[in-house]
Amino acid sequence: MTDSALKTRINDDVKTAMRSKDKERLGTLRLLTAAIKQIEVDKRIELDDNQVIAVLEKMLKQRKDSIEQYEKAGRTELAEIEIKEVAILKEFMPEQLSDAEIEGLIDDAISSTGASAMKDMGKVMGILKPQLAGKADMGAVSGKIKAKLS
């Protein structure tokens, strides 16, 4: 039925969490499966691994924003819940690339596009985005590209 190994792994983890009565983990995994199902129903498609990673990235970003807001408001108990959810969601993300690997990919993209100024940043990002999807923080990558092009 599913062509996504990642979705299968998530569903298996939901079953494991149910059996072990791990309510925190189960709740987070159910949020993730609901987000995936919502997109599949809305777009009438089956998500592949890359699309599932995009859903994970979005959920991680939302949680990081929430953590920041909760900490500013002094609501550490709510921030701790979000931190636990981030840890669970990160288990399904691909291994992150090192700074050296990212720098190498940026240099390759800049040389292959002939980018020399900030106006060429879109070309460089266009090449890097598919290569780095889920493997690096695109905000940090963007900052590194800006530093090299300015």
C-alpha positions in Angstrom: 0.0 0.0 0.0 2.7 2.5 1.0 5.7 3.1 -1.1 7.4 5.0 1.7 9.8 3.1 4.0 9.7 6.1 6.4 5.9 6.0 6.6 6.1 2.3 7.4 8.7 2.9 10.1 6.5 5.6 11.6 3.4 3.3 11.6 5.4 0.5 13.2 6.6 2.9 15.9 3.0 3.9 16.6 2.1 0.3 17.2 5.1 -0.2 19.4 4.3 2.9 21.4 0.7 1.6 21.8 1.9 -1.8 23.1 4.4 -0.2 25.5 1.8 2.4 26.7 4.2 5.2 26.0 1.6 8.0 25.9 4.0 10.9 25.1 5.6 9.1 22.2 2.2 7.8 20.9 0.7 11.3 21.0 3.6 12.8 19.0 3.6 10.0 16.5 -0.2 10.3 16.0 0.2 14.0 15.3 2.8 13.1 12.7 0.7 10.4 11.0 -2.3 12.8 11.1 -0.3 15.5 9.3 0.8 13.0 6.7 -2.7 11.7 6.2 -4.1 15.2 5.9 -1.7 16.0 3.0 -2.5 12.7 1.3 -6.2 13.2 1.5 -6.0 16.9 0.5 -3.8 16.2 -2.5 -5.0 12.7 -3.2 -1.5 11.3 -3.4 0.7 8.9 -1.5 3.7 10.7 0.1 7.1 9.3 -0.6 10.1 9.6 1.8 11.1 13.1 0.7 7.6 14.4 1.1 7.4 12.8 4.6 10.7 14.5 5.5 9.2 17.8 4.4 6.3 17.2 6.8 8.8 16.4 9.5 10.8 19.5 8.8 7.7 21.6 9.1 6.6 20.0 12.3 10.1 20.5 13.8 10.2 24.1 12.8 6.7 24.7 14.4 8.0 23.1 17.6 11.2 25.1 17.7 9.1 28.3 17.3 6.8 27.2 20.1 9.8 26.4 22.4 11.1 29.9 21.8 7.7 31.5 22.5 7.1 29.4 25.7 10.6 30.2 27.0 10.1 33.9 26.4 6.8 33.7 28.3 8.4 31.7 31.2 6.3 28.6 30.5 9.1 26.1 30.9 6.7 23.1 31.5 5.2 23.7 28.0 8.6 24.2 26.5 9.7 20.8 27.9 6.8 19.0 26.2 7.8 20.6 22.9 11.4 19.6 23.5 10.4 16.0 24.0 8.3 16.1 20.8 11.3 17.5 18.9 13.5 14.6 20.1 10.9 12.1 18.9 10.4 13.7 15.5 14.2 14.0 14.9 14.5 10.2 15.1 12.9 10.0 11.7 15.1 12.6 10.0 18.0 11.6 7.9 21.5 12.0 9.4 22.6 15.6 9.3 25.5 16.6 7.2 28.7 18.1 8.8 29.6 21.7 8.2 32.5 20.6 6.0 30.2 18.6 3.8 27.7 21.5 3.5 30.6 23.9 2.7 31.8 21.6 -0.1 28.3 21.3 -1.6 27.9 25.1 -1.4 31.2 25.6 -3.2 30.3 23.1 -5.9 26.9 24.8 -6.4 28.5 28.3 -6.6 31.1 27.1 -9.2 28.6 25.1 -11.3 26.2 28.1 -11.5 28.9 30.7 -11.9 27.3 32.6 -9.0 29.2 35.8 -8.1 26.8 38.1 -6.3 23.7 38.0 -4.1 21.5 38.2 -7.1 22.6 34.6 -8.0 21.6 33.2 -4.6 18.4 31.7 -6.0 20.3 29.6 -8.5 22.6 28.3 -5.8 19.7 27.5 -3.4 17.8 25.8 -6.3 20.7 23.4 -6.7 21.3 22.8 -3.0 17.7 22.4 -1.8 17.1 18.9 -3.2 20.6 17.8 -2.1 20.2 19.0 1.5 16.5 18.3 2.1 16.2 17.1 5.7 20.0 16.8 6.0 20.8 20.4 7.0 19.1 23.5 8.4 18.3 25.5 5.2 18.3 28.8 7.2 21.9 28.2 8.3 22.8 27.1 4.7 21.3 30.3 3.4 23.5 32.4 5.8 26.6 30.5 4.6 25.7 31.2 1.0 25.1 34.9 1.7 28.5 35.1 3.4 30.2 33.6 0.4 28.4 35.7 -2.2 28.8 39.0 -0.5 
